[in-house]
Amino acid sequence: MKLRIRENTLRFRLGRSEVETFDQTGNIRDKVRFGIGKVDFGYLLEKTPDSNFSASFADGVIVVRVPACDADSWASSDEVSLAGTYLTDEHSEIRILIEKDFVCLNSDNDEDQSDRYPHPKGDAPC
């Protein structure tokens, strides 16, 4: 699972097996390990019976809760993304975007792409 953070936006990209795990178990997590004796940075997506998205950060872990009905529908469809917002207070909101990760069309990319979804543009370069 990839996490991109920009201002008040959290963007997650999940490969095929990660979408399947999220769908079946109701959560998926990952972390950045900073070494022995240091606090790791974690991130977790989990389904919730609530009808709204929510987010929190505690003990080095970002937790994003996704309405189960929306998550189930997204995981079993051809829909690419699932989006929501979480109002943190009267002045701020966090925008949340969860996407299926596509094969990169850039030939210079050296990441393992075997678990990604086929790109909708086929094999044409970006």
N, C-alpha and C positions, 0 to 999 in steps of 0.2 A: 504494500500500500504506500502510495506517495502522498505527502502532505505539502501543500504550498500555502504559505501565510503571507498575506499582504494587507496591511492596515487592518480593518475589521472584517476581513474575508478569510475563511478557511475553505480550502479546495482540496478534496481527496480524490485520488484516482486509484481504482481497484482493477486488478487483473481478473481473468475468468475464475480462477480458483478462489480468489478472495471474495468475489461476489457470491460464489456458491457457499463459502463458509459463512459469510454474513447472513445469507438467506437461511441457511440450515440451523445455525447456532444462535443467531440473534446478535452477535457481536464479532468484531475483528479489531485486533490491536497490533501495534508495532512500537518500536522505541529506538532511540539513538543512545548507544552505550558510550559513556564518557570515560570508562575505566574503573578499575577496582577502587572502592572507597569514595567514588563520586556519584552524585545523583544523576540518574538517567532521565532523559526527556521522552515521555510516552504520549501516545495518542490512540484514542479508542473511539470506535463507532459502535453504538448499541441501539437496538430497537427498543421502543417504548410504547406502551399502550396509549399514551397521551396523543392528542391530535396535533400537537405543535412540536416544532424543533426546539431543542434547548442545548446549551453548552455551558461547560464549567472548566475551571482550571484549578487543580489542587495537588499538592505533593508531586509536582513535576509532570502531571498528566493532564492533557486536554481530553475531555470527554464530550462527545457530541451525541445527543440522543435524537433518534429519527423516528417519526411515527411509523409503527409497524405496518399499518395498512399501505402507506406510501412506499416503504422499503420493499415489501413483498411484491407489490405491483411492478416496481421498477426492476427488481432482480429477475423477474420471470418474463420480461418484455424486451423489445428491441430499443426501448428508450435509452438514450445515452446518458442523460443526467437527471439528477434529483436535486431540487433546490428548495431552500427555506431560509427563514430569518429567525433570529432570536433577539428579542428586545431585552437588553441588559438593564436598562433604566429609562428614564424619560428622555435622555439625550443620546443614547447610543444603541446600536444594534449590531449583531454579528451576522454577516451573510455566510451561508453554508452552501457549498456545492459539492455533490458527490457524483463522480463520473466513472464510466467504464473506460479503461485505458486501452487505447488503440495502438496497433503496430505503428512505429514511426516510419515515415517515408524518407527520412533523411539517411542517406547511405553511410554517413559518417558516424552514426550512432552505434556504439559497441555494447549496449546493454542486451541482456538476454530478453528476447521478446516472445518467447514460446508460449507464454501464458496470457498474452494480450489478445484483444478482440481484433478481427480484421478491420482494416481502415475502410471507411465508407467510400473513399475515393479510389479504392482498388490499389493498383501498383503505381499509379501516376505520382510523380514527385510533387511535393507541396509547392 
